[in-house]
Amino acid sequence: MASTLPGSHHSALIIAEKGAPHSLVSRVTPQPGPGQILIEVKAIALNPVDAFQRDHSALIATYPTVLGSDVAGIVAGVGPDILSSTFKLGSRVAAYASSYFHGSHADYGSFQQFTLVAAEKVTPLPDSLSFCEASILPMSVSVAMSAWWTIDMPRDTKYAPQDKRAMLVWGASTSVGSAAVQTAKSMGFHVYATCSPRHHEYIRGLGADRVFDYQSPNVVSAIVDSIKEDKLSLYQCFLGRGDLETITTILEQVRGDNVARIASAPIVPPDARQVDGVVVTFVQTPADPVEARGYFRWVFNEWLKEKLATGEYVPSPHLKIVGKGLEDVDRALDKLNQGVSGSKLVVEL
């Protein structure tokens, strides 16, 4: 069922062939098939991978393609098997809308007015969230949750304060880092986090128990001493951005007899130091399609829906609107390439 008529058209920002720049074109608006939702896009959040794909023709399987990953908008159509009680036409949603998961097919990317998304990667929104706020949620939450899956942490993990379990989040002011702070806190961890001093208060507000300056020459001893002072057990870490060697050194000193696990959002360098008892794994999702659908369904249709409704999870980091249409996406990506700190860039449609 769809509110758009067959043969309708919409504006899209496409890359026609390898090495080509973005071009604004008119595309036929697709109709949702089984398991799919058609979203009228109202806001797009930008991620470093979007700029990387544009600039290096990377992670693209076929052309023409539409890039982008994070959107919020309105349900404009649902597949024949989607219950109307779950996703109603006109309802407000956020979605992990990346063509990467669909062989780069242009019907699925975020940089367009209408996009198709698998239903398991869509979450309903409470009225309290704007489209711009909601657009910064999908990838960051997915990466954080994937990190815990990567290091074999059960989804029902829930520690009590007396369990004295700590989680180290390195690069906590990034979108994925701030999501890791919030999700780790929701599982009962004492959260240790690193970021620039100007973001310390904000990260503490998201739930971090202690925040450290990652640029301090004494950061290793400061964290190690704090773990001992707080009598905590630390052998798990999320790396959102930063120095893998420093984190490895910390875990070497505090892991005890446990095998330490680092979930790394950046690709692990091939020359990274190998240390007995410290395992570094690139963040990933289940490879099996059936398991992956179940995993995303739990993350977006269940967990995030509930946490947004109760206010236990909030969009992070700070939102910065940098455009008002698809024509502004390239300028926003260029701004992202120049470097941002503690903020997420969003383009409104």
C-alpha positions as CSV (number, residue, x, y, z in Angstrom):
1,M,0.0,0.0,0.0
2,A,1.5,3.4,-1.0
3,S,0.4,7.0,-1.0
4,T,2.6,7.7,-4.1
5,L,1.1,6.7,-7.5
6,P,2.9,4.3,-9.8
7,G,4.9,6.3,-12.3
8,S,5.4,9.2,-9.8
9,H,8.8,10.9,-9.9
10,H,11.0,12.5,-7.2
11,S,14.3,14.3,-7.0
12,A,17.5,12.3,-6.2
13,L,21.2,13.0,-6.0
14,I,22.9,10.2,-8.0
15,I,26.4,9.2,-9.0
16,A,25.9,8.0,-12.6
17,E,29.2,6.1,-13.0
18,K,32.5,5.5,-11.2
19,G,34.4,8.7,-10.6
20,A,31.4,10.9,-11.5
21,P,30.3,13.8,-9.3
22,H,26.8,14.0,-7.8
23,S,24.0,15.1,-10.2
24,L,20.5,16.1,-9.3
25,V,18.0,14.1,-11.4
26,S,14.4,13.0,-11.5
27,R,13.8,9.3,-10.7
28,V,10.7,7.1,-10.8
29,T,9.5,6.6,-7.2
30,P,9.6,2.9,-6.4
31,Q,6.8,1.0,-4.9
32,P,7.5,-1.0,-1.7
33,G,7.7,-4.8,-2.0
34,P,7.5,-7.5,0.6
35,G,9.2,-6.4,3.8
36,Q,9.8,-2.9,2.6
37,I,8.8,0.6,3.6
38,L,8.8,3.7,1.4
39,I,9.8,6.8,3.3
40,E,9.3,10.4,2.2
41,V,12.6,11.9,3.5
42,K,12.5,15.0,5.7
43,A,16.0,15.1,7.1
44,I,19.3,13.4,6.3
45,A,22.2,13.0,8.7
46,L,25.7,12.8,7.2
47,N,28.3,10.3,8.0
48,P,32.1,10.0,7.2
49,V,31.4,6.9,5.1
50,D,29.1,9.0,2.8
51,A,31.9,11.4,2.0
52,F,34.4,8.5,1.6
53,Q,32.1,6.7,-0.9
54,R,31.6,9.9,-2.9
55,D,35.3,10.9,-2.9
56,H,36.8,7.5,-3.5
57,S,34.1,5.5,-5.4
58,A,34.4,3.0,-2.5
59,L,32.0,0.4,-1.2
60,I,29.8,0.8,-4.4
61,A,28.7,-2.3,-6.2
62,T,26.9,-0.9,-9.2
63,Y,26.0,2.4,-10.9
64,P,24.0,4.6,-11.0
65,T,23.7,4.8,-7.2
66,V,22.4,7.0,-4.4
67,L,24.5,7.3,-1.3
68,G,23.6,8.3,2.2
69,S,22.6,6.2,5.3
70,D,20.6,8.1,7.9
71,V,17.1,9.5,7.4
72,A,14.0,10.6,9.2
73,G,10.7,11.1,7.5
74,I,7.1,9.9,6.8
75,V,5.9,6.5,5.9
76,A,4.6,6.9,2.3
77,G,4.0,3.2,1.5
78,V,4.4,-0.3,3.0
79,G,4.9,-3.7,1.5
80,P,1.9,-6.1,1.2
81,D,3.1,-8.1,4.2
82,I,3.6,-5.1,6.6
83,L,1.0,-4.8,9.2
84,S,-0.7,-1.3,9.2
85,S,-0.7,-1.4,13.0
86,T,3.1,-1.5,12.9
87,F,3.9,1.2,10.3
88,K,0.9,3.4,9.3
89,L,0.9,5.6,6.3
90,G,1.8,9.1,7.4
91,S,3.6,8.0,10.6
92,R,6.9,9.5,11.6
93,V,10.0,7.3,11.5
94,A,13.8,7.2,11.4
95,A,15.6,4.6,9.2
96,Y,19.0,3.1,8.4
97,A,18.5,3.7,4.7
98,S,21.8,2.7,2.9
99,S,22.0,1.3,-0.6
100,Y,25.1,-0.6,0.6
101,F,22.9,-3.3,1.9
102,H,21.1,-3.7,-1.5
103,G,24.0,-3.9,-3.9
104,S,24.1,-0.1,-4.2
105,H,20.7,-0.1,-6.0
106,A,19.6,3.6,-6.3
107,D,16.1,2.9,-4.9
108,Y,17.6,2.5,-1.4
109,G,20.0,5.4,-0.7
110,S,19.3,8.4,1.6
111,F,20.1,11.3,-0.7
112,Q,16.7,11.5,-2.4
113,Q,13.1,12.6,-1.6
114,F,11.8,9.0,-1.4
115,T,13.7,5.9,-0.4
116,L,13.0,2.2,0.1
117,V,14.1,0.7,3.4
118,A,13.8,-2.8,4.9
119,A,11.2,-2.7,7.6
120,E,13.5,-4.1,10.2
121,K,15.7,-1.0,9.9
122,V,12.9,1.5,10.7
123,T,11.9,2.8,14.1
124,P,8.8,4.8,15.0
125,L,9.3,8.2,16.5
126,P,7.7,9.9,19.5
127,D,6.2,13.3,18.9
128,S,8.9,14.8,21.1
129,L,11.6,14.3,18.5
130,S,12.0,16.4,15.4
131,F,12.9,14.9,12.1
132,C,16.4,16.5,12.3
133,E,17.0,15.1,15.7
134,A,15.8,11.6,14.7
135,S,17.9,11.5,11.6
136,I,21.1,11.2,13.6
137,L,20.0,8.0,15.3
138,P,20.1,5.0,12.9
139,M,23.8,4.4,12.0
140,S,25.1,5.4,15.4
141,V,22.8,3.2,17.3
142,S,23.3,0.3,14.8
143,V,27.1,0.6,15.1
144,A,27.1,0.7,18.9
145,M,24.8,-2.3,19.1
146,S,26.8,-4.1,16.5
147,A,29.9,-3.5,18.7
148,W,28.4,-5.4,21.6
149,W,27.4,-8.2,19.2
150,T,30.9,-8.3,17.8
151,I,32.4,-8.9,21.2
152,D,29.8,-11.6,22.1
153,M,27.9,-9.5,24.6
154,P,24.3,-10.9,25.0
155,R,21.6,-8.5,24.1
156,D,20.0,-9.0,27.5
157,T,23.1,-7.9,29.4
158,K,22.2,-6.1,32.5
159,Y,24.7,-5.5,35.3
160,A,24.0,-4.2,38.8
161,P,26.3,-1.6,40.4
162,Q,27.7,-4.2,42.7
163,D,28.9,-6.2,39.7
164,K,31.6,-3.5,39.3
165,R,31.8,-4.0,35.5
166,A,33.3,-1.1,33.4
167,M,33.3,-0.3,29.7
168,L,35.8,2.0,28.1
169,V,34.4,4.1,25.2
170,W,37.3,5.8,23.3
171,G,36.1,8.7,21.1
172,A,32.9,9.4,23.0
173,S,32.1,12.7,21.4
174,T,31.6,11.0,17.9
175,S,28.1,9.9,17.0
176,V,28.9,6.2,17.4
177,G,30.9,6.9,20.5
178,S,28.1,8.8,22.2
179,A,25.7,6.0,21.2
180,A,28.1,3.5,22.8
181,V,28.1,5.6,26.0
182,Q,24.3,5.5,26.2
183,T,23.9,1.9,25.3
184,A,26.7,0.7,27.6
185,K,25.1,2.7,30.5
186,S,21.7,1.1,29.8
187,M,23.3,-2.3,30.3
188,G,24.6,-1.4,33.7
189,F,28.3,-0.7,33.0
190,H,30.3,1.9,34.8
191,V,31.2,3.9,31.7
192,Y,34.7,5.3,31.2
193,A,35.0,7.6,28.2
194,T,37.5,9.8,26.4
195,C,37.0,13.0,24.4
196,S,38.2,16.6,24.2
197,P,37.8,18.5,27.5
198,R,35.2,20.8,25.9
199,H,32.9,17.8,25.6
200,H,33.4,16.3,29.0
201,E,30.3,17.8,30.6
202,Y,28.1,16.7,27.7
203,I,29.4,13.1,27.7
204,R,28.9,12.9,31.5
205,G,25.3,14.0,30.8
206,L,24.8,11.0,28.5
207,G,25.8,8.7,31.3
208,A,29.6,8.4,31.5
209,D,30.8,8.0,35.0
210,R,34.4,9.3,34.3
211,V,35.6,11.2,31.3
212,F,39.3,11.6,30.4
213,D,41.2,13.8,28.0
214,Y,42.5,11.5,25.3
215,Q,45.2,14.0,24.4
216,S,46.7,14.1,27.9
217,P,50.1,12.5,28.2
218,N,49.0,10.9,31.4
219,V,45.7,9.4,30.0
220,V,46.9,5.8,30.4
221,S,47.9,6.1,34.1
222,A,44.8,8.2,34.8
223,I,42.5,5.5,33.5
224,V,44.4,2.6,35.1
225,D,44.6,4.4,38.5
226,S,40.9,5.2,38.3
227,I,40.0,1.6,37.6
228,K,41.9,0.5,40.6
229,E,40.5,3.3,42.8
230,D,37.0,2.4,41.8
231,K,37.7,-1.3,42.2
232,L,36.2,-2.1,38.8
233,S,36.7,-4.9,36.3
234,L,37.6,-3.5,32.8
235,Y,38.3,-5.8,29.8
236,Q,35.9,-4.5,27.1
237,C,36.3,-1.4,25.0
238,F,34.5,0.4,22.1
239,L,36.8,2.4,19.8
240,G,34.9,5.1,18.0
241,R,37.9,7.1,17.0
242,G,41.5,7.3,18.2
243,D,44.6,5.5,19.2
244,L,44.3,1.7,19.2
245,E,47.8,1.4,20.7
246,T,46.9,3.4,23.8
247,I,43.8,1.4,24.4
248,T,45.7,-1.8,24.1
249,T,48.2,-0.6,26.6
250,I,45.5,0.3,29.1
251,L,43.8,-3.1,28.7
252,E,47.1,-4.9,29.1
253,Q,47.4,-3.4,32.6
254,V,43.8,-3.9,33.9
255,R,42.4,-7.0,32.2
256,G,43.6,-9.4,34.9
257,D,43.1,-13.0,33.8
258,N,40.3,-12.0,31.4
259,V,40.6,-11.9,27.6
260,A,40.2,-8.2,26.7
261,R,38.0,-7.4,23.7
262,I,38.1,-4.2,21.6
263,A,35.3,-3.5,19.2
264,S,36.7,-1.1,16.6
265,A,34.5,1.1,14.5
266,P,37.5,2.2,12.3
267,I,39.1,-0.5,10.2
268,V,41.8,-2.3,12.2
269,P,45.2,-1.4,10.7
270,P,47.1,-4.4,9.4
271,D,50.2,-3.4,11.3
272,A,48.4,-3.1,14.7
273,R,50.4,-4.5,17.5
274,Q,49.3,-8.1,18.4
275,V,49.1,-8.7,22.2
276,D,48.3,-11.9,23.9
277,G,45.0,-11.7,25.8
278,V,43.8,-8.6,23.8
279,V,41.5,-9.3,20.8
280,V,40.7,-6.4,18.4
281,T,37.7,-6.9,16.0
282,F,36.2,-4.7,13.4
283,V,32.6,-3.9,14.2
284,Q,30.2,-6.1,12.2
285,T,26.7,-7.4,12.0
286,P,25.5,-11.0,11.6
287,A,26.5,-12.4,8.2
288,D,23.6,-14.8,8.0
289,P,20.7,-12.9,6.3
290,V,18.0,-14.4,8.6
291,E,20.0,-13.7,11.7
292,A,20.8,-10.2,10.5
293,R,17.1,-9.4,9.9
294,G,16.3,-10.6,13.4
295,Y,19.1,-8.6,14.9
296,F,18.0,-5.3,13.1
297,R,14.4,-6.0,14.0
298,W,15.3,-6.1,17.6
299,V,17.5,-3.0,17.5
300,F,15.1,-0.7,15.6
301,N,11.6,-2.2,15.9
302,E,11.9,-3.0,19.6
303,W,14.8,-1.7,21.6
304,L,15.2,1.8,20.1
305,K,11.4,2.3,19.8
306,E,11.1,1.6,23.5
307,K,14.0,3.7,24.6
308,L,13.0,6.7,22.6
309,A,9.4,6.5,23.9
310,T,10.6,6.4,27.5
311,G,13.4,9.0,27.0
312,E,16.1,6.6,28.1
313,Y,17.9,7.2,24.9
314,V,18.4,10.6,23.3
315,P,19.8,11.6,19.9
316,S,23.5,12.4,20.2
317,P,25.9,14.2,19.7
318,H,24.8,17.9,19.2
319,L,22.8,18.5,16.0
320,K,23.9,21.1,13.4
321,I,21.7,21.8,10.5
322,V,23.9,22.8,7.5
323,G,21.5,22.7,4.5
324,K,17.9,22.9,3.3
325,G,17.7,20.7,0.3
326,L,19.5,18.0,-1.8
327,E,21.5,20.8,-3.4
328,D,23.3,21.4,-0.1
329,V,24.4,17.8,0.4
330,D,27.8,18.1,-1.3
331,R,28.6,21.3,0.6
332,A,27.7,19.6,3.8
333,L,29.9,16.6,2.9
334,D,32.8,19.0,2.2
335,K,32.3,20.5,5.6
336,L,32.3,17.1,7.2
337,N,35.6,16.4,5.5
338,Q,37.1,19.5,7.1
339,G,36.4,18.0,10.5
340,V,33.7,18.3,13.1
341,S,33.9,17.6,16.8
342,G,31.0,16.8,19.1
343,S,28.3,17.5,16.5
344,K,26.4,15.8,13.7
345,L,25.7,17.5,10.4
346,V,22.1,17.4,9.0
347,V,20.5,18.5,5.8
348,E,16.7,19.2,5.9
349,L,14.4,18.5,2.9
